[in-house]
Amino acid sequence: MELSFIPYRIQCRHPFGIARSTHEYYDVVYVYLQENGFVGRGEAAPASRYSETIELVLSRLENCPTYFDDISNPESGLDKLVPFAGGMKSLEAAFSMAVFDIWTQKQKLPLYSYFGVEAAIAPVTSFTIAIGELDSIPEKIKEAEPYAILKIKLGTKNDKEIIDTVRDCTEKPVRVDANEGWDLQTAMEMCEWLSGKNIEFVEQPLPADQLDKTAILRSSSPIPIFADENCMTSQDIPTIAHAFHGINIKLMKCGCLLEAKRMIETARKHDLQIMLGCMVESSVGITAAAHLSPLVDYADLDGNLLIDNDPYTGVSVINGQIVLPKGNGLGVEVKNVSDLK
Ligand SMILES: [Mg+2]
C-alpha cells in the first residue's frame, strides 16, 4: 500500500477570529493510501493551541515510509502508521481516516456502517459566527440562514454587544464558545446574563488549567458548560467530568476514529452530553467526523462551510441537517484540483 501526502492552504470566507487568534487561512495536509485502484484519504488540520504545526506534520510525513505491506485490516494499518505521527493527533487522525477510508471502500461499505451507525439519524449542525467587526454580524447571520443553530465565538471585551447584535437579528438557538477567554467572575456574570437568551450551552469558558474554578462555575451556572480545550482524549474524561455538563470531541484532538468512539462511550458512562466538533478543515476531515455524528447529541461540523476553496465534496448539510454521502468509505471526491487525489 503506497502512502503519499500533499499540503493545501484552505482560505476562510471571513477572517476566523476566536478569543486567542484570528486567521485568514489554515494549512492542512492530505494523506493518501493507494492500492489496487483504491484511494484512502485523510486530512491533518494541526492546531497551534496543541503545539502542532504544518511544518511538524510535514517533517513527520517526510520521514515516513512510502510503502507499507501486509495491511490486512484497519487495526494492522493503524499499528503500522500511527507510530510515525510521533504523538501528533492531527496526523494520527489523517492516518486513521485514510486507513478506514480505503478499508471500507474495499469492503463496499460506507464508513458509518463499520461503526454500526444509522446514517438516517445524523444531527443538525451549528454554524459558527467568529469574532470580527460588530457591524459585520448582520451580514454573517444572513449567510447563516440555512442553519438552525448558531455558534457564537466570545471571549472579547464586547461580548454583550455581540450577543445583543445577534439577538437583534435572530431568535435562533445559540451556542457560545469563549475559547478559554473568561475568568471565573466574568464567566459567572456572563452565564447569568446569557440565561433566558435561548443559549444551549457555553463551551470552554475558563482556561483549561482552571478546572477547580470551572467546577465552581458548573455548580452555579444556569446554562450547561461544555469542555473543549479541557478534553482531548478519553483519558481526560474521568478527571474533568465533575466540572462540565458535556464535552466537545474533535478528531484533531483525539486522533484515531476509534478513540473518538471510545470518548463517546466514556462520556456516556459519566453522564456527559456529547458534541462532535472540528477545526477549520475541508470536507475530508469533516466528512470523517460526520460518519460518527449519529452517535452524539450535538454536532458542530461546519469547518468546511467556513472556507471558500474546499477541494473535496463529501458530507452535505440540507436545511441544517447533516446528510452523509452515499458512497463507500468516507464518500469524499476531489473536485477539480489537479494535483490532489
Ligand atoms: Mg471550542
Boltz pocket constraint, residues with backbone or C-beta under 6 A from the ligand:
constraints:
  - pocket:
      binder: B
      contacts: [[A, 177], [A, 179], [A, 203], [A, 204], [A, 228], [A, 229], [A, 248]]
      max_distance: 6.0
